[in-house]
Amino acid sequence: MDAPRVGKKSARPRLSAVARTRAGVALLVACCLGAVGFAMAGQGPAPVGLQFLQVGHWVYNTAFQSAFHIDGSTNQVDARASVPGAEPGSQATQGEHSGYVVERSRITEFSKSTLSVENVLTPPATEQPVVLEVAGGPYLVYRNAGQVVRLGDPMTTVPAGGPVSGPVATSDGTVWLHRIDTGSLCELPRDAVLLACPARIPQGHNGSLAIVDDKPVLIDTTSATLSQVGKDGLGEPSAIGTDLSATAQVANNAVDGRLAVADPSRHQLVLIDTAGLAKNRPVAKPVAVDLPKESRFAGPITTSHTIALVDETSNEVLTYDSSGSRKGTAKMPGTGVAPKLALGEDSRIYVDSPDGSHVLVVNGEDGTVAAVPVNGTTTSQAPSGTGRTTGSTEPPTSAPPPSSGEPASPTTTTPPPLLPPILATQQPKPAPHQDTATPSKPTPPPVAPASPPGAPGNVGAVAGDGAATVTWAAAAPNGAPVTGYVLSWPGGSTRVGGGLATATVTGLTNGTSYVITVAAENSAGRGAGASAGAVIPGRPADAPAVTAKSSFAGYVDVTWTRPDLHGGTLVHYVVSAAGQADQTLATEAARLLTSPAAQAFDAVTVRAVTRYGPPGSPTYQGAPGTGQVVSPLGWPSVTITRVTMATPGDLTVTVNATTNGSPTTCQASGSGGTGAWVPCAGSTDLSLKGVTPIGGTGMYNVTVNVKNAVDNGLAAMWWGVPQPASTPHSGPGGFVIWLWPAILAGTRRWKKHGPWTGRPGEDEDPS
């Protein structure tokens, strides 16, 4: 059979459409990889917007006085940085180039490249912060002090103005916070130095923030609703289909379209469908998963597919998917202080033991849990990298070459299991060969007698109102179980069970210094005691009564009463307002700027900071007193809520008027017609007759002015197509403009000179 003829135009092979597409994609990928390699080699700038994803997790090990890096993809320890002197329970976190060990009194920065300490920073408050690893961070949120720290070069502190709830963050690095005292919902964009608060929880309601579809939402536990938080405030609420208690713990992020909530009062994990926010499908009923009633839980923390909780009673980690099915469980070795949950940027959840000796790694995709012991060894002594770009593959870490004369070792070693293997001396040994028919029995090893326990470790005490909370690490049993711990102090003692690692000592005198000693007991007697540092119990001051009055000069004068200090010594007052730097004052008065450079605010919070004992003693943040900013002049204001038309040209304008304590009148006017001044307060209907549409379009324009005995107030304008008079109330329709204080100067000029007439030669601007 003859081969087909090929013309001249067919002599060059032609690629199919699929082949051309594949070739284009391959070329694009090659160019991107080349650009990244070129930049990383120092031969050119990195592509703009390249986002580095921090991989793995750092944990501080108290015994080794070091921070260790856990590679979550291999469940191995691959780097170690010595950070001596950090207090027990310190947290570790990381940024792009540095790692940080965070204590109550200091923050130690170390290089992720050299694994050496580079700087020691002072935190803005002496409390354990919430650590947030996100783009542009990490962040430390000091909830009680109302301070947000962005770690980096340099460290930046942003005041929140008052105590805040747990933070959440979107993928672009924007952190969202809830001001507990005022109900404000505030955002801190990446690299910003001031908070903006576009929304507020309704007065008297409780709620928490979460992230759904990479957008902030409010779950209102009082009204059992879910609302998006936007630049213009709260969106339309969507019912969640179940009641929640005010103590419900809301997850940071939605999991496959459901938001996880741990409700301790119901002993349940509740999974709420978020479809009501987008209204793109029917809302499914919430799923309830029963939790052990005798347990106490921390979390939940979530990835896009997995929910993790810590049962603090049994020291177990429990993981679930969005349907409520259990995916994994693992027990943290040891007892006492509960483990700590942390969400890594690599979409894994890390659970640290209190002393940093063990880490549980939760796979964010399937919820499985792997245990990683932190025993001082690493798989490679090469420093851990700063991160990887999203979607890239991490290069393997090379082990250093063996020194001269030493045998080569493998590049990685398998860490020991959580439970040590049986020692060789404990393994049964075969009896030696004997000529006699009956073998002799081996002599059992002697058993050492029990002795009193060792001293408890890491004893600490935190003062309270006439009390102190004491914590400690378990004492060595020395051959017999620990049956109890005895706490003693000048003037008293108490005993608690051997399985406990914390106790609260009551009946102490405020302002008196106490040193509390803890000793363990077993069947052989009482062991040596260990003491906490001196503590001075005290009671925070009550809330002051706050008054805040605005002024035309661009400031707010704030005064407050001296609260009950409960025997403490006043250190200073802290005055806070949204968008303002905190002021510390010794007097009961302050002045805050509101314009032109400062952000406006509607409430001011004042706290008294006290101490018991000499200067340098621990301080107590008093209860917050909040005052709403009021205008001393009492200007009225008006908003248009509805415009209807019974017959052509006859309009009814419904307004909502605020009188500010003085009898107020309103007047509606439009093209071709002006209504009378009529009394108005709250919702009021104004009649406007004989008005004509704009240019025959069927649209009307309406202006409503308002005044009282003080002055003209804030006017409002509306234009659009009026609703039929029989239409149910559904909002104003059309377009509404409120004439805010910036326009009042023009209003005053109109009162004095009359409206601009448009005559040539006048100075007024007709626009």
Secondary structure, 3 states (H helix, E strand, C coil): CCCCCCCHHHCCCCCCHHHHHHHHHHHHHHHHHHHHHHHHCCCCCCCCCCCEECCCEEEEECCCCEEEEEECCCCEEEEEEECCCCCCCCEEEECCCEEEEECCCCEEEEECCCCCEEEEECCCCCCCCEEECCCCCCEEEECCCCEEEECCCCCEEEECCCCECCCEECCCCCEEEEECCCCEEEEECCCCCCCEEEEECCCCCCEEEEEECCEEEEEECCCCEEEEEECCEECCCEECCCCCCCCCEECCECECCEEEEEECCCCEEEEEECHHHHCCCCCCCCEEEECCCCCCEEEEEECCCCEEEEECCCCEEEEECCCCCEEEEEECCCCCCCCEEEECCCCCEEEECCCCCEEEEECCCCCCEEEEECCCCCCCCCCCCCCEECCCCCCCCCCCCCCCCCCCCCCCCCCCCCCCCCCHHHCCCCCCCCCCCCCCCCCCCCCCCCCCCCCCEEEEEEEECCEEEEEEECCCCCCCCCCEEEEEECCEEEEEECCCCEEEEECCCCCCCECCEEEEEECCEEEEEEECCCECCCCCCCCCCEEEEECCCCEEEEEECCCCCCCCEEEEEEEECCCCCCEEECCCEEEEECCCCCCCCCEEEEEEEEECCCCCCCEEECCCEEEEEECCCCCCEEEEEEEEEEECCEEEEEEEEECCCCCEEEEEEECCEECCCEECCEEEEEEECCCCCCCCCCCEEEEEEEEECCCECECEEEEECCEECCCCCCCCCCEEEECCHHHHHHHHHHHHHCCCCCCCCCCCCCC
